[in-house]
Amino acid sequence: MAKNITLIKSLSGRKQDQIATAHSLGLRKIGDVTVQPDNAQTLGKITKISHLVKVTEA
């Protein structure tokens, strides 16, 4: 399975590590959508920025 991850809140004013996590997922602007594999690494990144993203099953 894969996950669709959508950035729903702005990265401006966020901590540098949260911005780096979003960029590592391919999210740069509000509304950006990326498809990521459903593994432990991806789930850890989603957990770190869960308040900034919306996650759905692909």
Buried (B, 14 or more C-beta within 10 A) or exposed (E): EEBEBBBEEEBEEBEEEBBBBBEEBEBEEEEBEBEBEEEEEBBEBBEBBEEBBEBEEE
